[in-house]
Amino acid sequence: MKGISSHTVQRLCSSYDKRDTLRFHDIDWDRSTEKSFGIPKEDEIVDKPWQFAISVNEHGRIHGFFIGNVFNVVWFDPNHQLC
């Protein structure tokens, strides 16, 4: 997490070497096991949902969204159940 925290939003979202390493990508709710995060006023505050891994499937994924430069964690998904 410390290493990820040093990257800008733009670098995480557009740098394919980092996206591949972290398996960092947006979530397409239409192709997912869930339809949303289920948080109040989600359509007003979540521009795009994202997910990434912090290790090679050892600890699953982290799901959330950006507000400005801050990534807001909604779910820790240790068994990678959202797919």
C-alpha positions as CSV (number, residue, x, y, z in Angstrom):
1,M,0.0,0.0,0.0
2,K,2.8,2.4,0.8
3,G,4.2,2.0,-2.7
4,I,0.9,2.5,-4.4
5,S,0.3,5.7,-2.3
6,S,3.3,7.4,-3.9
7,H,1.6,7.3,-7.4
8,T,-0.6,9.9,-8.8
9,V,-4.2,9.1,-9.9
10,Q,-3.2,9.8,-13.5
11,R,-0.2,7.4,-13.3
12,L,-2.3,4.6,-11.8
13,C,-5.1,5.0,-14.3
14,S,-3.0,5.4,-17.4
15,S,0.4,3.7,-16.9
16,Y,0.0,0.2,-18.3
17,D,3.1,-1.1,-16.5
18,K,1.5,-0.2,-13.1
19,R,-1.9,-1.3,-14.2
20,D,-0.7,-4.7,-15.2
21,T,1.5,-5.1,-12.1
22,L,-1.4,-4.2,-9.8
23,R,-4.1,-5.6,-12.0
24,F,-5.5,-2.1,-11.6
25,H,-8.7,-1.5,-13.7
26,D,-12.1,0.0,-13.6
27,I,-15.1,-2.1,-12.6
28,D,-17.9,-2.7,-15.2
29,W,-20.9,-3.3,-13.1
30,D,-22.8,-4.8,-16.1
31,R,-20.2,-7.5,-16.3
32,S,-19.7,-8.0,-12.5
33,T,-21.2,-10.1,-9.8
34,E,-22.4,-6.9,-8.1
35,K,-24.4,-4.0,-9.5
36,S,-22.9,-1.2,-7.4
37,F,-21.1,-0.6,-4.1
38,G,-24.5,0.0,-2.4
39,I,-23.5,3.2,-0.6
40,P,-25.8,6.2,-0.1
41,K,-25.7,8.8,-3.0
42,E,-23.3,6.5,-4.9
43,D,-24.4,7.9,-8.3
44,E,-23.5,11.4,-7.1
45,I,-20.0,10.6,-5.6
46,V,-18.6,7.7,-7.5
47,D,-17.3,8.7,-11.0
48,K,-15.8,5.4,-11.8
49,P,-15.3,2.3,-9.6
50,W,-11.8,0.7,-9.5
51,Q,-10.1,-2.4,-8.2
52,F,-6.5,-3.5,-7.8
53,A,-4.4,-6.2,-6.1
54,I,-1.6,-5.5,-3.7
55,S,0.0,-8.9,-4.2
56,V,-0.3,-11.8,-6.6
57,N,-3.7,-13.2,-5.5
58,E,-2.3,-13.7,-2.0
59,H,-4.6,-11.0,-0.5
60,G,-7.3,-10.6,-3.1
61,R,-8.4,-7.2,-4.3
62,I,-9.3,-3.8,-3.0
63,H,-12.3,-2.0,-4.5
64,G,-13.2,1.6,-4.3
65,F,-13.2,5.0,-6.1
66,F,-11.4,8.3,-6.3
67,I,-12.5,11.6,-5.0
68,G,-9.8,14.0,-6.2
69,N,-6.5,12.4,-5.3
70,V,-7.9,10.2,-2.5
71,F,-8.8,6.5,-3.2
72,N,-11.8,5.6,-1.0
73,V,-11.7,1.9,-0.1
74,V,-15.2,0.4,-0.1
75,W,-14.4,-3.3,0.0
76,F,-11.5,-5.5,0.8
77,D,-12.0,-8.7,-1.2
78,P,-9.5,-11.3,0.1
79,N,-11.0,-14.1,-1.9
80,H,-11.6,-12.1,-5.1
81,Q,-15.3,-12.8,-5.0
82,L,-16.2,-9.8,-7.1
83,C,-15.5,-10.7,-10.7
